[in-house]
């Protein structure tokens, strides 16, 4: 994969280094608040990433020193009529769904505020790495709405129904140490090291079979909420995807030859 950068709209970029992509949120003036234009650019970037078969892991990052993403752009929302708010919804939904449905493993590198839709973007990733400045939460009911970027579905899957209910109903913000203890984030990095730690982990993930990684993600995501028998059928389908692939043949050969695999990715 070529090193380089793609630009989407005014505030979203994709950088690639080897088989790792970095999806960069760069709306500094608004702490990455999700406006219509920002959401559209994020959705476009995710569509491009999803179509790039050479990307084996993606890290969602922020260039703002005090925020990952503060959620919906309430200044923009305040100026919208009901009809305009309804027309905006497909754009914001496409952004959250775009991150959620990326086919490769995804990680969020969180520092500072990750609130409302900002935390939902992190929840849409497979793993969340946070530094000690991170503050996460879903405070939507405090401004008269509900989590609408997947939060009511993703948070209970991460921490259980009772914990998610308490966090959503109370609208409280949770600092990094408690967030880690509750499972709201997966790893705590040293101060200022969330991006570096997430990229390092993504690099370790990307060393593995791209066919295996994507099949494992499909099995994990599709099996959520299913009973065991149905979930095992999902796993069986994933196994069949990889069992007769070039990656499987190369992985077994490399193991027996005591060398690093050169994954064909098919």
C-alpha positions as CSV (number, residue, x, y, z in Angstrom):
1,X,0.0,0.0,0.0
2,X,1.3,3.5,-0.8
3,X,1.9,5.9,2.0
4,X,-0.2,9.0,1.5
5,X,-3.2,11.0,2.5
6,X,-6.7,11.3,1.1
7,X,-8.9,14.4,2.0
8,X,-12.6,14.2,2.4
9,X,-14.4,17.5,2.7
10,X,-12.8,20.1,4.9
11,X,-12.3,18.1,8.1
12,X,-11.7,14.4,7.5
13,X,-8.5,12.7,6.2
14,X,-7.3,9.2,5.7
15,X,-3.6,8.4,6.1
16,X,-2.1,5.0,5.3
17,X,1.0,3.4,6.6
18,X,1.5,-0.1,5.4
19,X,-1.7,-2.0,6.0
20,X,-2.9,0.4,8.7
21,X,-5.2,3.3,7.9
22,X,-5.7,6.3,10.2
23,X,-9.1,8.0,9.9
24,X,-8.5,11.5,11.1
25,X,-11.1,13.9,12.5
26,X,-9.8,17.5,12.1
27,X,-12.5,20.0,12.8
28,X,-10.5,21.8,15.5
29,X,-12.6,24.9,15.7
30,X,-15.6,22.9,16.9
31,X,-14.0,20.0,18.8
32,X,-15.1,17.7,15.9
33,X,-18.8,18.4,16.5
34,X,-20.8,16.4,14.0
35,X,-22.3,18.8,11.5
36,X,-24.0,17.8,8.3
37,X,-20.9,18.5,6.2
38,X,-18.6,16.7,8.8
39,X,-20.9,13.7,8.8
40,X,-21.0,13.5,5.0
41,X,-17.2,13.6,4.8
42,X,-16.9,10.9,7.5
43,X,-19.3,8.7,5.6
44,X,-17.4,9.2,2.3
45,X,-14.1,8.4,4.0
46,X,-15.6,5.2,5.5
47,X,-16.9,4.2,2.1
48,X,-13.5,4.6,0.6
49,X,-11.9,2.6,3.4
50,X,-14.4,-0.2,3.1
51,X,-13.6,-0.6,-0.6
52,X,-9.8,-0.7,0.1
53,X,-9.0,-4.4,0.4
54,X,-5.4,-3.6,1.4
55,X,-6.3,-2.0,4.7
56,X,-6.2,-4.6,7.5
57,X,-6.9,-2.2,10.5
58,X,-8.2,1.3,10.9
59,X,-7.6,3.8,13.8
60,X,-10.1,6.7,14.3
61,X,-8.2,9.7,15.7
62,X,-8.6,13.4,16.5
63,X,-6.3,16.3,16.0
64,X,-7.9,18.4,18.7
65,X,-5.8,18.4,21.9
66,X,-8.8,18.4,24.3
67,X,-11.4,16.4,22.5
68,X,-12.0,13.3,20.5
69,X,-15.4,14.4,19.4
70,X,-18.1,16.3,21.4
71,X,-21.0,14.8,19.5
72,X,-23.7,16.6,17.5
73,X,-23.2,20.1,16.4
74,X,-25.8,21.7,18.6
75,X,-25.2,25.2,17.2
76,X,-26.1,23.9,13.7
77,X,-29.0,21.9,15.2
78,X,-30.4,25.0,16.9
79,X,-30.8,26.7,13.5
80,X,-32.6,23.8,11.8
81,X,-36.3,23.6,11.3
82,X,-38.0,20.2,12.0
83,X,-38.0,19.5,8.3
84,X,-34.3,20.4,8.0
85,X,-33.5,18.2,11.0
86,X,-35.2,15.3,9.4
87,X,-33.3,15.9,6.2
88,X,-30.0,15.9,8.1
89,X,-30.6,12.6,9.7
90,X,-29.5,10.4,6.7
91,X,-26.2,12.1,6.7
92,X,-25.5,11.6,10.4
93,X,-26.8,8.0,10.3
94,X,-24.5,7.3,7.4
95,X,-21.4,8.5,9.3
96,X,-22.1,6.4,12.4
97,X,-23.0,3.4,10.3
98,X,-20.0,3.9,8.1
99,X,-17.7,3.5,11.0
100,X,-19.7,0.6,12.5
101,X,-19.7,-1.3,9.2
102,X,-16.0,-1.0,8.3
103,X,-15.1,-4.6,7.4
104,X,-11.6,-4.6,9.0
105,X,-10.8,-4.3,12.7
106,X,-11.2,-0.7,14.0
107,X,-9.8,1.1,17.0
108,X,-10.6,4.5,18.5
109,X,-7.9,6.6,20.0
110,X,-9.6,8.7,22.6
111,X,-8.4,11.7,24.6
112,X,-10.4,14.5,26.1
113,X,-14.1,14.7,25.5
114,X,-15.9,11.8,23.7
115,X,-19.5,12.6,24.5
116,X,-22.8,11.8,22.8
117,X,-22.2,11.1,19.2
118,X,-18.5,11.4,19.8
119,X,-18.6,8.4,22.2
120,X,-20.9,6.6,19.7
121,X,-18.2,6.9,17.1
122,X,-15.8,5.3,19.5
123,X,-18.4,2.6,20.4
124,X,-18.7,1.9,16.7
125,X,-15.1,0.7,16.7
126,X,-14.1,-2.7,17.9
127,X,-11.6,-1.5,20.5
128,X,-11.2,1.8,22.4
129,X,-7.8,3.1,23.6
130,X,-8.0,6.1,25.9
131,X,-5.5,8.3,27.7
132,X,-6.1,9.7,31.3
133,X,-7.7,12.9,30.0
134,X,-10.6,11.0,28.4
135,X,-14.2,11.7,29.5
136,X,-16.9,9.6,27.9
137,X,-20.7,9.5,28.2
138,X,-24.0,9.6,26.5
139,X,-25.7,12.7,27.8
140,X,-28.4,13.0,25.2
141,X,-31.4,12.9,27.5
142,X,-30.1,16.1,29.2
143,X,-30.7,18.0,26.0
144,X,-34.0,16.4,25.2
145,X,-32.9,13.7,22.7
146,X,-31.7,10.1,22.9
147,X,-28.5,8.5,21.7
148,X,-29.1,8.2,18.0
149,X,-25.7,7.0,16.6
150,X,-26.0,3.5,17.9
151,X,-25.5,4.2,21.6
152,X,-28.7,2.5,22.9
153,X,-27.6,-0.7,21.1
154,X,-23.8,-0.7,21.3
155,X,-23.4,0.3,25.0
156,X,-25.5,-2.5,26.4
157,X,-23.6,-5.0,24.3
158,X,-20.4,-3.6,25.7
159,X,-21.2,-3.2,29.4
160,X,-24.6,-5.0,29.9
161,X,-28.1,-3.7,30.0
162,X,-28.2,-2.4,33.6
163,X,-25.0,-0.5,33.4
164,X,-26.0,1.0,30.1
165,X,-29.3,2.0,31.4
166,X,-27.8,3.8,34.4
167,X,-25.3,5.7,32.2
168,X,-27.9,6.8,29.6
169,X,-30.6,7.7,32.1
170,X,-28.2,9.7,34.3
171,X,-26.5,11.4,31.4
172,X,-23.3,11.4,33.5
173,X,-19.8,11.8,32.2
174,X,-17.3,9.2,33.1
175,X,-13.6,9.9,33.5
176,X,-10.9,7.6,32.1
177,X,-10.1,5.5,35.1
178,X,-13.7,4.6,35.9
179,X,-14.4,4.2,32.2
180,X,-11.7,1.6,32.0
181,X,-13.0,-0.2,35.2
182,X,-16.5,-0.3,33.8
183,X,-15.4,-1.5,30.3
184,X,-16.4,1.7,28.6
185,X,-12.9,1.8,27.1
186,X,-10.6,-1.2,26.6
187,X,-7.1,0.1,27.2
188,X,-5.6,3.0,29.1
189,X,-2.6,4.7,27.6
190,X,-0.1,7.0,29.2
191,X,-0.9,10.7,28.9
192,X,-0.9,11.8,25.3
193,X,-0.2,8.3,24.0
194,X,-3.6,7.1,23.0
195,X,-3.0,7.6,19.3
196,X,0.5,6.0,19.4
197,X,-0.8,3.0,21.4
198,X,-3.8,2.5,19.2
199,X,-1.6,2.6,16.1
200,X,0.8,0.2,17.6
201,X,-2.0,-2.2,18.4
202,X,-3.4,-1.8,14.9
203,X,0.0,-2.6,13.5
204,X,0.1,-5.9,15.5
205,X,-3.4,-6.7,14.3
206,X,-2.5,-5.9,10.7
207,X,0.3,-8.5,10.8
208,X,-2.4,-11.2,10.7
209,X,-4.4,-12.7,7.9
210,X,-6.7,-10.1,6.3
211,X,-9.1,-12.8,5.3
212,X,-9.1,-14.2,8.9
213,X,-9.5,-10.8,10.5
214,X,-12.5,-9.8,8.4
215,X,-14.2,-13.1,8.8
216,X,-13.6,-13.1,12.5
217,X,-15.1,-9.6,12.7
218,X,-18.2,-10.7,10.7
219,X,-18.7,-13.6,13.0
220,X,-18.3,-11.5,16.2
221,X,-20.6,-8.8,14.9
222,X,-23.2,-11.1,13.3
223,X,-23.4,-13.4,16.3
224,X,-24.2,-10.6,18.8
225,X,-27.5,-11.3,20.4
226,X,-28.0,-14.7,18.8
227,X,-28.6,-17.9,20.7
228,X,-25.6,-20.3,20.9
229,X,-26.8,-22.6,18.2
230,X,-27.3,-19.7,15.7
231,X,-24.1,-18.1,16.7
232,X,-22.2,-21.3,16.1
233,X,-23.7,-21.5,12.6
234,X,-22.4,-18.0,12.0
235,X,-19.0,-19.1,13.1
236,X,-19.1,-22.1,10.8
237,X,-19.8,-19.8,7.9
238,X,-16.8,-17.7,8.8
239,X,-14.7,-20.8,9.1
240,X,-15.6,-21.9,5.7
241,X,-14.7,-18.5,4.3
242,X,-11.1,-18.9,5.5
243,X,-10.6,-22.6,5.4
244,X,-10.2,-22.8,1.7
245,X,-8.5,-19.5,1.2
246,X,-5.0,-18.7,0.1
247,X,-4.4,-17.0,3.5
248,X,-5.1,-20.3,5.3
249,X,-2.7,-22.2,3.0
250,X,0.0,-19.6,3.5
251,X,-0.5,-19.4,7.2
252,X,-0.1,-23.2,7.7
253,X,2.9,-23.3,5.4
254,X,4.6,-20.4,7.1
255,X,4.0,-22.0,10.5
256,X,5.6,-25.2,9.4
257,X,8.5,-23.4,7.6
258,X,9.1,-21.2,10.7
259,X,8.8,-18.0,8.8
260,X,6.5,-14.9,8.7
261,X,3.5,-15.4,6.4
262,X,3.2,-13.4,3.2
263,X,-0.6,-13.1,3.1
264,X,-2.2,-13.2,-0.3
265,X,-5.3,-11.6,1.2
266,X,-7.7,-13.9,-0.6
